[in-house]
C-alpha cells in the first residue's frame, strides 16, 4: 500500500511540474512572433549578411512554417 501511495505521489508531482513549465503567453501569436524576432534577427543579419527588411521576411516565413508544424 505504501508503494502505491508513493507511486501516485510521484506521478502527481511530475504532472504538476510539467504543467508549470509552460511558457507564459504561449497562446498569443503576436507575443510569440515578437520574442522570436528579438531572439533571431540580430544573429540572422550578422551571419547571413542580409538587410533588415530581408531578415524580417525570412523571420515571417520561418515563423509561419513553424506555426503550421505545431
DOGUKOL-117033 format. One line per 2 residues: their letters; for each residue x, y, z of C-alpha. Coordinates in Angstrom, 2 decimals. Layout:
N
a	X Y Z | ...
//
This chain:
70
xx	0.00 0.00 0.00 | 2.89 2.35 0.80
xx	4.44 1.72 -2.60 | 1.18 2.57 -4.35
xx	0.86 5.83 -2.42 | 4.46 6.78 -3.19
xx	3.98 6.00 -6.87 | 0.78 8.05 -7.01
xx	2.54 10.95 -5.26 | 5.45 10.85 -7.71
xx	3.12 10.80 -10.70 | 1.22 13.78 -9.31
xx	4.41 15.75 -8.70 | 5.68 15.04 -12.22
xx	2.35 16.06 -13.74 | 2.25 19.33 -11.82
xx	5.86 20.23 -12.60 | 5.35 19.58 -16.31
xx	2.24 21.78 -16.40 | 4.12 24.54 -14.61
xx	6.91 24.52 -17.22 | 4.74 26.02 -19.96
xx	5.90 29.40 -21.27 | 3.80 32.42 -20.36
xx	1.89 33.97 -23.25 | 2.13 30.78 -25.26
xx	-1.30 31.32 -26.80 | -0.67 34.85 -28.12
xx	0.79 34.64 -31.66 | 1.84 38.31 -31.70
xx	3.85 37.91 -28.48 | 5.40 34.71 -29.77
xx	6.38 36.44 -33.03 | 7.99 39.35 -31.18
xx	10.01 37.02 -28.91 | 11.11 35.05 -31.98
xx	12.19 38.24 -33.80 | 14.09 39.53 -30.78
xx	15.87 36.23 -30.41 | 16.77 35.55 -34.05
xx	17.02 38.80 -36.02 | 20.40 40.17 -34.91
xx	22.15 36.85 -35.34 | 20.49 36.28 -38.72
xx	21.72 39.65 -40.03 | 25.27 39.13 -38.75
xx	25.74 35.59 -40.02 | 23.87 35.83 -43.33
xx	24.89 39.41 -44.14 | 21.37 40.35 -45.24
xx	19.44 43.58 -44.80 | 16.92 44.35 -42.07
xx	13.98 44.02 -44.48 | 15.21 40.68 -45.82
xx	15.67 39.40 -42.27 | 12.07 40.37 -41.44
xx	10.82 38.45 -44.49 | 12.85 35.37 -43.57
xx	11.58 35.51 -39.99 | 7.97 35.88 -41.16
xx	8.28 32.87 -43.46 | 10.03 30.77 -40.83
xx	7.54 31.70 -38.11 | 4.61 30.87 -40.39
xx	6.10 27.49 -41.20 | 6.80 26.71 -37.55
xx	3.25 27.69 -36.60 | 1.84 25.27 -39.17
xx	4.06 22.49 -37.84 | 2.53 22.91 -34.36
//
